[in-house]
Amino acid sequence: MCAELGGPGRCHRCGVEFPEGSVRYKVEVRVTADTGGELATVEDLEKELDNLIKVIEGKDEKELEQDVHTELTFHLCRACRDEYLSSPDMPLDRFFFGS
């Protein structure tokens, strides 16, 4: 995400270059699958397994991993960090792309 602006030496949002040794702010987003803590019945588990087998057959390994766990890391300059912290519930696409 934001590969055209960000990288090890640039802010992922505005693209400002970080001078060597300068402070940057790391935002880590972790998305994991969750059942919500509910226990399924045996019948529900059997249906779910049948559905999972159908899904697995149509996807490659990377897609399957992303369905269960994805991590994103962004580096921000101070100004972008301050804006991010002022509205942390803003969708990431709107924060980074202004859409």
N, C-alpha and C positions, 0 to 999 in steps of 0.2 A: 504494500500500500504506500502510496506517495513516493515511489522509487525515484521519480524524476526530480523531486526536491530533496529528499532525505538521503542519508547515508551516514557513514561513521563521522564525517566531518561537517554535516549540515543539519539544520533544524528540519524535521520532517514536515512541518507545517508551512513555514514561510521561506525556507531555503537559505536563511542566513548562514554564512560559514562560521564555524566555531574555530577561533584561534587555537593553536596547539596548547594543550594544558588548561584550557578554559573550562568553566563549569557549564555543564549541560544537564538537563533534567530528563530522566528516563521514566517513561510511562509504560507499564507492562499490563497488557490485557490478556486474561486467561479465560477461555470459554470451554467448559466441560459439560458433558451430558450428565443429566441428573434425573432420577426417577421421582423426585419430590418426597422421597421417604416412604412412599406407599408400597406395601407388599402386595404382589399380584397373586391371584389364584392360579392353581395348576392349569386350568383351562385358558386363562389369560396368557400364561407363559407359553403354552403350546402354540397359541395363535401368534404371539409375538415372535417366537422362533421361526415359524413358517414365513412370516413377513420379513424377518431379518435375512433369511436364506435367499429370498427373492431379491432383496436390496443388494446383498453382497455379490450376487452373481452379476449384477450390472455395473459394478463400480471397481475402480482400481484401488490399490493399497492406500495411496495418498488421500483419495476421497473418503475412504473408510476411516482413516485416522482423524481427518478433519471433522467427521460427524461426531466423534467422541471427545476430541481434545484439540484445541488450537490455541497457540500463544502468539501474540503480536507485541513487538517492542518498538516504541517511538522515542526519539530524542528531540527535546524541545529547548528553544532558547528561553530566557527568563520571561520575556513579554508573552510568548505563546503559552508558557506554563501558567502564568498569572491568569490569562484568559480562560484556559482550560479549567483551572481550579475555581474560577468564578461561576462556572456553569457545568459541573461535572456530569450532569444528566443529559447534556446535549449529545445527540447522535454523532458518532465518530465521523461519518461521511460529511455531515454539515460542518463539524469543527474543522476538518482538514480541507474540504473542498468548497465550503460555503453554499452548498445546495440546499 
